[in-house]
Amino acid sequence: MLKGKNVRVRLRRNFEEQKPWVFVGKVDQMSENWLALTGKGILIIRGKTRPVEIDDELRQMVIPRDNIANVRVLPDDFGLDEIEVFHEGIRVGIGVKGAPNTWIGELGES
């Protein structure tokens, strides 16, 4: 059961040109068909000077299960106000204190 947990949700990409997008937040509700979260979206835009955009404000999101590529549970003390993005080669990740970091996408050419 994910209700009340902090998670990183990577959304499914349906075609290569689609921008990698993840949502980091706390699960408010869930069913067998969807996940409702409050958190921030993170978008990777290849070819820009600042390729990672993070929402400034928290927002609510309902994500259909068919659109979810994977879900990673984050520690209970993960701070949404202090999301730290880092690059390792072409890979982009989020720093997670006290647990393994989580990957959000790649900055390959497209």
Secondary structure by P-SEA (a helix, b strand, c coil): ccccbbbbbbbbbccccccbbbbbcccccccccbbbbbbbbbbbbccccccbbbbcbbbbbbbcccccccccccccccccccbbbbbcccbbbbbbccbbbbbccccccc
